[in-house]
Amino acid sequence: MNVAVAPSAQYSVTLRVEMESGTPDLFATLANAIGDIGGDIGAVDVVANLYHSTIREVVVNATGQEHADRIITAAQEVDGVTVLDSVDRTFTMHRGGKIRMVARIPLKTRDDLSTAYMPGVARVCRAIADDRSKAFDLTLKSNMVAVVTNGTAVLGLGDIGAAAGMPVMEGKAMLFKEFGGVDSYPICIDSRDAEEIIETTAALAPAFGGINLEDIAAPVCFEVEDRLKRMLDIPVFHDDQHGTAIVVLAALINACKLTGHAIEDLKVVVNGIGASGVACSKILINAGITNIIGCDTRGAIYQGRTENMNFMKEWYAENTNPEGVRGDLTEAIEGASLFLGLSGPGTFSVDQLTRMAPNPIVFAMANPVPEIMPEEAAPHVTVMATGRSDYPNQINNVLAFPGIFRGALDCRATDISEGMKVAAAKAIAGTISEDELNADYIIPSVFNRSVAPAVAARVVEVARAEGLARRSPGTASGT
C-alpha cells in the first residue's frame, strides 16, 4: 500500500547557512530549491550579519532521513549559499535525555542539611520502619510511578530491547508530568523472562506508588501484570492493553450517540488478538457488549479451535463469539456494527466494510498505516477513528493514563479495577458536549486540559465505592 507521507517535525532538520551579501533574492532561491524537492520550511532566524554575508538558521520538515539528506544537498548546491552545519532536531532534543531529577527543597544552610539528611532523616526512617504506610506521606512514593519495560513490543518498532526502549519511556514520563502532574521514572529491564521481570519490578516497588507496564510483548505481558497485581498493594497497569481499551470505549460511547446504536446490541469484530485486542474486548464486555468475535491471522477464534492458540486466546474463545462463528474476517464481519482493528496495515478491505451493518463504525488503529485508510473507507463508513494524529478522531492513550494514575495516587488506590477503567472511559467521552459532538470529533484532543482532571475524579469516586481507596484526596497527612 502506497501512502503519501507529509513532511513532519519528527524529521526536522535545522540548516545553518551563510549567504553572500549583495545577491538579490538569494534566500528566495534557497527556499525554492528546498521547496522543489518537497521540504517544508518553518522558522527562519538571522544568527549574524557579517560584513560580506549573513548567517541564518532555517528549520525544514522532511518526510524521512533520506529526504532530509536531499534537502541538505539541495541547499549546498545553491550558488552563494554555504551550509555551515545541519542538525537533526529530534536527536538534538534527546541528547542527554528528556527528563531529570530536581530537588523539591533547597539546601542552603547546615540546618537544612542536617534536617534533609543526617542526622534528622534517621527519625523519618524509623517512623517508616515502624509503619510502612508512612512512606506515602514522607517520601516521593505518593506521586511516583515506575514506567517499566523490556523493549520487546515498542509501538512501530517491535522488539528493540531495553536500552533502545529508553527514549520512549522518557517520553512517557514527560506525558505523565505534563498531563497528570505525576512524577515517574523509566525502569528498563534487560530480560525477556517473565519471572525475572516480575521479581525485579516487585523488588523496586517500595519506592513507587504505582507501576505502569509498557511495551512488553504478549503473552509475557499478561503474566507479568497478573502476577504483580496479586503481589503488590499498589496499582499495576499495562498501558498498551488498558490505556488503549479505555480510549476505545470512550470513542465508542460517543460514536453510538451519532449512529443510534445501543452499545449492548452491537456486534463487534476485533482484528488482532494480542495484548491490546484482549484488553479492548474485556472492557467492551464490561460495558455490556455480548457479541464480540476476535480474528487473528488464522481467522475467527472459537471454542475448540486448536491452531495458533495460547492461554489468552483460550480465554478469548471461552468468553466471546457466542454463535461460534468460524471462517476468516470476511465471514466474521457480516452484519457487524463495529470493526476494531489492532492488527496491521491494509488488513481490512472496502469489500469487507460494505458487508457491515448500516451506519458502520470503524476504528482502524494500526500505526503508522491503519487497516484501512480513511480515504478508502469514507464513502462507506459513518464514524471512523485511527491511531494517527493527522486524521480526525485519534485514539491516543495519553487521554487515559495520566488521569487514571492521578486519581489512583490521590486516593492511594490498591488496584485499578475494571470499574475504574469503564468510569475513566465515560469521563473521557463526557468531555465532549452534545453540541460539539460530530463524526469528526468523537474523542477529545490530547491537549484538552479538562480530560485528566475529569478522569481522575471518576477514578477516585469508583475506587472509594469499590473499597480500593486508602484515603480521600485532600486528607491532611502527618507523621
Secondary structure, DSSP 4 states (H G I P E B T S, - for coil): -------EEEEEEEEEEEEETT-TTHHHHHHHHHHHTT-EEEEEEEEEE-SSEEEEEEEEEESSHHHHHHHHHHHHTSTTEEEEEEEEHHHHHHTT-S-----SS---SHHHHHHHSTTTHHHHHHHHHH-GGGHHHHSGGGGEEEEEE-SSSBTTTBS--HHHHHHHHHHHHHHHHHHH--EEEEEE-----HHHHHHHHHHHGGG-SEEEE-S--TTHHHHHHHHHHHH-SS-EEEHHHHHHHHHHHHHHHHHHHHH---GGG-EEEEE--SHHHHHHHHHHHHTT--EEEEEETTEE--TT--TT--HHHHHHHHHS-TT---S-HHHHTTT-SEEEE-S-TT-S-HHHHTTSPSS-EEEE--SSS-SS-HHHHTTT-SEEEES-TTSSSB--GGGTHHHHHHHHHHTT-S---HHHHHHHHHHHHHTS-TTT-BTTBSS--TT-TTHHHHHHHHHHHHHHHTT--SS-TT-----
